[in-house]
């Protein structure tokens, strides 16, 4: 065997930036596994816990495969379909190419952003993996809308199609230098690309697939609040990587984004608890309410974490928490929202929260907060100016609204078409028998097997333990529908 020694490049790489990017990516990955898997597994009825967690693990795996084979370059590569609108970015999606060659060790770049931001100080592999964990968490989020009735087989087909057709286009238009990026719209870390699209997709999927069994909707209390709290805590701290990694540099703006993230989250959590304490029907603070407020704060600061000062972060957290609280308790009972069974309320805690956060960038963005402010990157610093800081124009708010409408429209249309297409070949909805029994019928496993029975979940004796009555929880108050947050 002959070994060839190639000198390691001395320019274009920073061990600090590379280490932080991989650390941030790992934190975001932990938000999916085990974070969301544990949170969702605790929120649902126990007859759906195994199904929920397995759908999370399988989606994470499927997205990675698709991301490597073609999707990464569709979101962050050279444009495939170009636009000619003056002042806009170039195109709506990138050329599908694999990300498997030796070139993955070369310096990372996003072609359409070259010259508009400092050169990356890490390899293409680091950028690939960092963006993968964002792509992976998105279908996991909207899984929360269809828990308790979507076919596992259909899920395995829908996730790769949705990632390819929906996620890559949303990402390219805002993060890959595409149309809305060129128009000046910003989405710091995924309020639109991830959360608004997840809320939209989940709501459409829930409408297409149909509601859970009536008794499951009426008896939908969480099966394990300890698991819920554990998963929620992983999400909160994991979000330090979610927002702190998006400047792509281990510098001043990364640190500010982390502080803003935690500040907005704390304010949103306390605002939700106070709203529960004084205005909810029960007038009692709850752990689920705290988790709702926490998620809302994390989501709403995501599109703006690196563009706001601390006062802006506080304002965004408080305003969005009130808006989503009102939508949770009031809007969910009106119009078409009342007709769609969004199991964990993803459309509220992610869709509406992400929309609010993205729009509020146009109001609270502070031009004195500079992205890329670190070392040699000072000359390439950029900022966003909101209405309150002297822009004297509605332009930023207008482009934020335009980008939001595009994400909602594209995501809703494509999600609907994907589900209808897959439904031609595979049933989207579980059978009545599977809906009654849950995990045991679908996976031959249960999350809480009886200590007195055989370890084999296939034996008839255990089937009785999986009967609907064994899984029914205490009814939740009417105001708690949707049953829990996502």
C-alpha positions in Angstrom: 0.0 0.0 0.0 1.4 3.4 -1.0 0.5 6.4 1.2 0.6 9.9 -0.2 1.0 12.7 2.3 -0.7 16.0 1.3 0.1 19.2 3.3 -2.8 20.4 5.4 -4.1 23.7 4.2 -2.9 26.7 6.2 -5.4 29.2 4.9 -9.2 29.2 4.9 -9.5 27.1 8.1 -9.9 28.0 11.8 -9.8 25.2 14.3 -12.0 27.4 16.6 -14.7 28.1 14.0 -14.6 24.4 12.8 -14.9 23.1 16.4 -17.8 25.4 17.2 -19.6 24.6 14.0 -19.5 20.9 14.7 -20.4 21.4 18.4 -23.4 23.6 17.4 -24.4 20.9 14.9 -24.3 18.2 17.5 -26.4 20.3 19.9 -29.0 20.7 17.2 -28.9 17.0 16.5 -29.5 16.3 20.2 -32.6 18.4 19.9 -34.0 15.8 17.6 -32.6 12.7 19.2 -33.3 12.3 22.0 -34.9 15.7 22.5 -38.0 15.7 20.4 -38.3 11.9 20.5 -38.5 12.1 24.3 -40.7 15.2 24.4 -43.2 13.8 22.0 -43.0 10.3 23.5 -44.0 11.8 26.8 -46.7 14.1 25.4 -48.8 11.5 23.6 -51.0 8.7 25.0 -48.8 5.8 26.0 -50.3 3.6 23.3 -48.5 5.9 20.8 -45.2 6.4 22.5 -43.2 3.7 20.6 -44.7 4.8 17.2 -43.9 8.4 17.9 -40.3 7.8 18.8 -39.7 5.4 16.0 -41.1 7.8 13.4 -38.6 10.4 14.8 -35.6 8.1 14.5 -36.6 6.9 11.0 -37.1 10.5 9.8 -33.7 11.6 11.1 -32.1 8.7 9.2 -34.0 9.2 6.0 -33.2 12.9 5.8 -29.5 12.3 6.2 -29.5 9.8 3.3 -31.4 12.2 1.1 -29.3 15.1 2.2 -26.1 13.3 1.1 -27.4 12.0 -2.2 -28.9 15.2 -3.6 -30.7 17.6 -1.2 -27.8 19.5 0.4 -26.8 21.0 -3.0 -30.5 21.7 -3.8 -30.6 24.0 -0.7 -27.1 25.4 -0.7 -25.5 24.8 -4.1 -25.5 26.5 -7.5 -28.9 27.7 -8.7 -30.9 25.3 -10.9 -33.8 27.5 -12.0 -32.8 31.2 -12.2 -34.9 34.3 -11.9 -34.6 37.6 -13.8 -36.5 39.9 -11.3 -34.4 43.0 -10.7 -32.9 43.1 -7.2 -33.9 39.5 -6.4 -31.6 36.6 -5.7 -30.9 34.0 -8.4 -33.4 31.2 -8.5 -35.5 29.1 -6.2 -33.6 25.8 -5.8 -30.1 24.5 -6.4 -28.9 21.8 -8.7 -29.3 18.3 -7.1 -25.8 16.8 -6.7 -24.3 14.3 -4.3 -22.1 15.3 -1.3 -20.0 12.2 -1.0 -16.7 13.0 -2.7 -13.2 14.0 -1.5 -14.3 17.6 -2.1 -16.1 17.5 1.2 -12.7 18.3 2.8 -12.4 21.5 0.8 -13.3 24.9 2.1 -17.0 25.4 2.6 -18.9 27.9 0.5 -22.4 28.8 -0.6 -22.0 29.9 -4.2 -24.5 32.7 -4.4 -23.3 34.2 -1.2 -19.7 34.3 -2.2 -18.4 37.9 -1.7 -21.5 38.9 0.3 -20.2 37.3 3.5 -16.8 36.4 4.9 -15.3 33.1 3.6 -16.0 30.1 5.8 -13.2 28.9 8.0 -14.2 25.2 8.0 -14.7 22.4 5.5 -17.7 21.5 3.3 -18.4 18.5 5.5 -18.9 20.8 8.5 -21.4 23.0 6.5 -23.1 19.8 5.2 -23.6 18.3 8.7 -24.7 21.6 10.3 -27.4 22.2 7.6 -28.4 18.5 7.8 -29.5 18.7 11.4 -31.7 21.6 10.6 -33.2 19.7 7.6 -33.8 16.7 9.9 -35.6 18.4 12.7 -38.2 20.0 10.4 -40.2 16.9 9.5 -39.8 15.8 13.1 -41.5 19.0 14.2 -44.6 18.6 12.0 -44.8 14.9 13.0 -46.4 16.3 16.1 -49.5 17.3 14.1 -50.2 13.8 12.8 -49.3 11.6 15.8 -51.9 9.0 16.5 -53.2 8.2 13.0 -50.6 8.5 10.2 -49.4 5.3 8.7 -45.8 4.4 9.4 -45.3 3.2 5.8 -46.6 6.4 4.4 -44.3 8.4 6.7 -41.3 6.6 5.3 -42.2 7.8 1.8 -43.5 11.3 2.6 -40.4 12.4 4.6 -37.8 12.0 1.7 -40.3 13.6 -0.8 -41.1 16.5 1.5 -37.4 17.2 2.3 -36.6 17.2 -1.5 -39.5 19.2 -2.8 -40.4 21.5 0.1 -37.5 22.0 2.5 -34.8 22.5 -0.1 -36.8 25.3 -1.9 -37.6 27.1 1.3 -33.9 26.9 2.4 -32.5 28.0 -0.9 -34.8 31.0 -1.3 -33.7 32.4 2.1 -30.4 30.8 3.0 -28.9 29.8 -0.3 -28.9 33.2 -1.9 -32.2 32.6 -3.7 -35.1 34.9 -4.6 -36.0 36.3 -1.1 -32.5 36.5 0.1 -31.8 38.8 -2.9 -34.8 40.9 -2.0 -33.4 41.5 1.5 -35.6 39.1 3.5 -33.7 37.5 6.5 -34.2 34.4 8.5 -31.4 34.2 11.0 -31.8 30.6 11.9 -35.0 29.1 10.6 -38.1 30.9 11.9 -39.5 30.6 8.4 -37.4 27.8 6.8 -38.0 25.4 9.7 -40.8 26.5 12.0 -43.2 28.3 9.7 -42.9 25.5 7.2 -43.3 22.8 9.9 -46.4 24.5 11.3 -47.9 24.8 7.8 -47.0 21.3 6.7 -48.3 19.8 9.9 -51.7 21.6 9.7 -52.2 20.6 6.1 -51.2 17.0 6.8 -53.6 16.8 9.8 -56.4 18.1 7.6 -55.7 15.6 4.8 -55.2 12.5 7.0 -58.1 13.3 9.3 -58.6 13.5 13.1 -57.7 11.0 15.8 -60.4 8.8 17.3 -62.9 10.9 19.2 -62.0 9.2 22.5 -58.3 9.8 21.9 -59.0 13.5 21.4 -61.0 13.7 24.6 -58.5 11.7 26.7 -55.3 13.1 25.3 -53.3 13.9 28.5 -49.6 13.2 28.4 -48.4 9.8 29.6 -45.2 11.0 31.3 -44.6 14.6 32.3 -41.1 13.7 33.5 -40.2 12.7 29.9 -41.8 15.9 28.7 -39.6 18.0 31.0 -36.5 16.1 30.0 -37.1 16.6 26.3 -38.0 20.2 26.8 -34.8 20.9 28.7 -32.7 19.3 25.9 -34.5 21.5 23.4 -33.8 24.7 25.4 -30.1 24.1 25.8 -29.7 22.6 22.4 -31.0 25.9 20.9 -27.7 27.5 21.9 -26.3 25.6 19.0 -29.4 26.2 16.8 -29.0 30.0 16.9 -25.4 30.3 18.1 -24.1 28.3 15.1 -25.7 30.3 12.4 -23.2 33.2 12.1 -20.9 30.4 10.9 -18.1 32.0 13.1 -17.3 31.6 16.7 -17.4 35.3 17.3 -19.3 38.1 19.0 -22.6 37.7 17.1 -22.7 34.0 18.0 -22.5 34.9 21.7 -25.1 37.6 21.4 -27.4 35.2 19.6 -27.1 32.7 22.4 -27.9 35.4 25.0 -30.9 36.7 23.1 -32.2 33.1 22.6 -32.2 32.4 26.3 -33.5 35.8 27.2 -36.5 35.7 24.8 -37.2 32.1 26.0 -37.3 33.0 29.7 -39.6 36.0 29.0 -41.9 34.0 26.8 -42.1 31.2 29.4 -43.0 33.5 32.2 -45.4 35.4 30.1 -47.3 32.2 29.2 -47.4 31.2 32.9 -48.8 34.6 33.9 -51.4 34.4 31.2 -52.3 30.9 32.4 -52.4 32.1 36.0 -54.7 35.1 35.4 -56.6 34.5 32.2 -56.9 30.7 31.5 -60.2 29.0 32.5 -58.5 27.1 35.3 -56.3 30.0 36.3 -53.5 27.6 37.3 -49.9 27.5 36.1 -49.0 24.2 34.6 -45.8 22.4 33.4 -47.3 22.0 30.0 -47.9 25.7 29.9 -44.3 26.4 30.8 -43.2 24.1 28.0 -45.5 25.8 25.6 -44.1 29.2 26.5 -40.5 27.9 26.3 -41.0 26.6 22.8 -42.7 29.8 21.7 -39.8 31.8 22.9 -37.2 29.6 21.3 -39.1 29.6 18.0 -39.9 33.3 17.8 -36.3 34.4 18.5 -34.9 32.1 15.9 -35.4 34.3 12.8 -33.9 37.3 14.6 -31.4 36.1 17.3 -28.4 37.8 15.7 -30.2 41.0 14.6 -31.6 42.2 17.9 -30.3 43.8 21.1 -31.4 42.5 24.5 -34.5 44.8 24.7 -35.6 43.6 21.3 -35.3 40.0 22.4 -37.4 40.7 25.5 -40.1 42.4 23.4 -40.2 39.7 20.8 -40.5 37.0 23.5 -43.3 38.7 25.4 -45.3 39.8 22.3 -45.2 36.4 20.6 -46.0 34.5 23.8 -49.2 36.6 24.2 -50.2 36.1 20.5 -49.6 32.4 20.6 -51.4 32.0 23.9 -54.5 33.7 22.5 -54.3 31.6 19.4 -54.0 28.4 21.5 -57.0 29.2 23.6 -59.1 31.2 21.3 -58.2 30.7 17.6 -58.1 26.9 18.0 -61.9 27.0 18.6 -62.8 29.1 15.5 -63.1 28.7 11.7 -61.1 25.9 10.1 -58.7 25.7 13.0 -61.5 24.1 15.0 -62.0 21.5 12.3 -58.4 20.3 12.1 -57.0 17.9 14.7 -53.4 19.2 15.1 -52.4 16.7 17.8 -49.7 18.7 19.6 -50.6 22.2 18.3 -47.6 22.6 15.9 -49.4 25.2 13.9 -49.5 27.5 17.0 -46.2 26.9 18.8 -44.2 26.7 15.6 -46.2 28.1 12.7 -47.6 31.2 14.4 -44.6 31.7 16.6 -42.2 31.5 13.6 -44.4 33.9 11.6 -44.5 36.5 14.5 -40.7 36.3 15.0 -40.0 36.8 11.3 -42.3 39.8 11.0 -40.9 41.4 14.2 -37.5 41.5 12.6 -38.8 44.3 10.5 -39.6 46.3 13.6 -37.0 45.5 16.2 -33.8 44.7 14.2 -31.0 46.9 15.5 -28.5 48.1 12.9 -25.8 48.4 15.6 -25.9 44.7 16.0 -23.4 43.4 13.4 -23.3 39.9 12.1 -19.8 38.4 11.5 -18.2 40.8 14.0 -15.1 38.8 14.8 -11.4 39.2 14.0 -10.7 39.6 10.3 -14.4 39.5 9.6 -15.1 43.1 10.8 -14.9 44.5 7.3 -17.6 42.1 6.1 -20.1 42.9 9.0 -23.7 43.2 8.0 -26.8 44.4 9.9 -30.5 44.7 9.5 -32.5 47.9 10.3 -36.0 47.7 11.7 -38.7 50.3 11.7 -37.9 51.4 15.3 -34.3 52.1 14.5 -34.5 54.8 11.9 -35.2 52.9 8.7 -38.2 55.2 8.0 -39.5 52.6 5.6 -41.6 49.6 5.7 -39.3 47.8 3.3 -37.9 45.2 5.7 -41.4 44.4 7.1 -42.7 44.1 3.5 -40.0 41.6 2.4 -40.4 39.6 5.6 -44.2 39.4 4.9 -43.5 38.4 1.3 -41.1 35.7 2.3 -43.6 34.3 4.8 -46.4 34.2 2.3 -44.1 32.3 -0.1 -43.1 29.8 2.5 -46.7 29.2 3.6 -48.0 28.9 0.0 -45.2 26.7 -1.3 -45.2 24.4 1.8 -49.0 24.1 1.9 -49.4 23.3 -1.8 -46.6 20.8 -2.0 -47.4 19.1 1.2 -51.0 18.6 0.0 -49.9 17.2 -3.4 -47.2 15.0 -1.8 -49.7 13.4 0.5 -52.3 12.9 -2.2 -49.7 11.3 -4.4 -48.4 9.0 -1.8 -52.0 8.1 -0.9 -52.5 6.7 -4.3 -50.1 3.8 -3.4 -50.1 3.6 0.4 -52.8 4.3 2.9 -52.0 7.5 4.7 -54.2 6.6 7.7 -54.0 3.7 10.0 -56.7 1.1 10.2 -59.4 1.3 12.8 -57.9 -1.7 14.6 -54.5 0.0 14.7 -56.0 3.2 15.9 -57.6 1.4 18.8 -54.5 -0.5 19.9 -51.6 1.7 18.8 -48.0 0.5 19.3 -48.8 -3.2 19.9 -50.7 -3.5 16.6 -48.1 -1.5 14.6 -44.8 -2.4 16.1 -45.4 -5.4 18.4 -43.9 -3.3 21.2 -45.2 -1.2 24.1 -43.4 1.5 26.0 -44.5 0.4 29.5 -44.7 -3.4 29.5 -46.2 -5.0 32.6 -43.5 -6.3 35.1 -45.6 -9.4 35.8 -46.0 -10.5 32.2 -43.7 -12.2 29.7 -41.1 -10.0 28.0 -42.5 -11.1 24.7 -45.0 -8.5 23.6 -46.5 -10.9 21.0 -48.1 -13.1 23.7 -51.9 -12.8 24.0 -51.6 -11.9 27.7 -50.0 -8.6 26.9 -52.5 -7.7 24.2 -55.0 -7.0 27.0 -52.5 -4.5 28.5 -52.6 -2.6 25.2 -56.4 -2.3 25.1 -57.6 1.3 24.8 -58.8 1.5 28.4 -55.3 0.7 29.6 -54.0 3.7 27.7 -56.7 6.2 28.5 -55.5 9.1 30.6 -57.6 11.5 32.6 -59.6 13.9 30.4 -58.0 17.2 29.8 -59.9 20.4 30.2 -61.6 21.8 27.1 -59.2 24.7 27.1 -56.2 22.3 26.9 -57.1 21.3 23.3 -54.8 21.0 21.5 -53.6 18.6 24.2 -50.0 19.7 24.4 -47.4 21.8 22.7 -45.0 20.7 20.1 
